[in-house]
Amino acid sequence: QESEMAGLESLAPAIESGAIDLVAIHDGARPFASLPLIESLFNEARRAGGAIPAVAVEENLYTTNDGYAVPVPSGSLLRVQTPQAFAAVPLLAAYRAAARVGFSGFDTAETMEKFSNVTVGVVEGDLHNIKLTVSDDFAVAEDLARRWEGGRWK
């Protein structure tokens, strides 16, 4: 949240003057955000005010109720990715409001949900847009990198 805020504050003069109308926040641990994904996000953010990419959770998931397993309905959960794109003025205002109260969200969309009235649309994420979290992810990334050229899949 702090690095995102620092980035937004560095853009603040251009945002406030209207020179920047959209901002995408991206997690550097996801090196394979494709140009088509980014274009889709910007198109949805222009339409709705905000956009996040997401893919369906395919695993069987459960929650608990009084110590008993309860299945989560299939298709009701999504894995959200980055980048996430938003209208710049409300994004800056939301981050400033969050900073005033010491809020640090899980991701940009959560901050926007709590500190703005922007609608956040969902676009189809990309299964190749993996997050490099554990050492095994790097072997997958090496394979993906062989098929990556100019922001697109070969």
N, C-alpha and C positions, 0 to 999 in steps of 0.2 A: 504494500500500500504506500509506503514512504517513497519508494523509487518511482512509482506511478505518479504520485503527487508532485515530486520534483520535476518529472518530465512535463506534466501538465502546466506547472508554474512557469517552466521555461518557454512554453508555447502560449502562455496567457495573453501577452500583447497581441499576437496574431489571432488568437481565438476571439478576444474581445473586440478587435477591429473587424471581424468577419472574414479575414483572409483564410482562416482554417475553419471549415464547417463540420468536418468529421475527424474523429481520432480513433485509431485502433490501438488497443493495448494487447501486447503479445508477450507470452512467456518464452524466454530464450531457450528453455529446455525442450521446445518443440521446433526442431529445425526444418520441418517439412510442410510448412503452411504454404499451400500452392497458390499461384496467382488466381486460378478460377475460384478457390475458396474465398480469397480476399475480395474479389470482385463481387461474389454473391453476398458477402457480409456488408459491403458498402452499399449495394443496391437495397438490401433490406433495412439497413440503418437509415438510409435516406427516406424510405417509406414509413418506417415505424418509429424511428428515433433511436433505436438500438438494435443490435443483432449479436447473437451468439451461435457458434456452430455446435452441433450435438449429434451424437450417434446413439442408437438404441443400446441399452444394456441387454445382452443376450443370455447372460447366466440366469439360472434359477436363484432368486433371492427371497429371503425370508426376513420378517421382523418378529418381535416377540410381543405377546400379550399375556400378562400374568404368568410369565415363565413358559408359555407354550409357543411353538413355532407357527407363524401365520405367513402363508405365501404372499408375496407382493405380486399384484396382477402383472402378467406379461405385457411388455410394451408401455408400462406406465412410468418407467424411469429412463433417463437419458444421461449419458456421460458428456459433460460440457467440455469444450476445448477452448483454446485461444488460437488466433487472435479473436478479440471481441471488439466490436465497433459501435460508436455512439456519436450522436450529435454533440459537437464540441462544447457549446455554451452550457447546456445542462450537465454535461460530464464534469466540467471544471467546477461548476457550482456545487454538485454533489460531493466531489472530493474535498472541497473547502469546508462544506458542512460536516462531513465525516471527521475531518481533522479537528474541527472545533470541539467535538465531543469525544475525541480519542478513539473513534471507531476504526477497526481494521477488518475489512471483509475478507471472505474466502476468495472472491474474485470480483472483477469489475461489475458484473451484472448484479451481484448482491448489494454492492454499494449503491448502484443506481436504483435498485428496488427500494432501499431504505431511505434514500435521500433525494429522490426526484419523482416526478410523475411520468417519466418516459416509459413508453411501451417497449418491451424487449422482444423482438421477433427471434424465431429459431430458424436457422438454415441447416441443411444437411451437412454434417461434419464429414471428415475424411479419415477413414481408418488408417491411412498412411501417415496422418498427422500425429505421430506418436510422441509421447513425452518420455524423455530420457531420464529415468528415475533410478533404476537399479542397473547393475553391471550387465545383466543379460540384455537389456535394451540396446546396448551399444552394438552387439552383434547383429541385431535386427536393423539398426540404423545403417550399418555398413552395407548390408544387402540393399536397403532402400536407396542409399546414396549412389549405387551403381546404376540405378534406373531414374535418376533425378537430373534434370538439365534445364537450366533457365527458369526455375520456378514451376516446372511442369513435369509430369511423369512421362518417360519415354515409352 
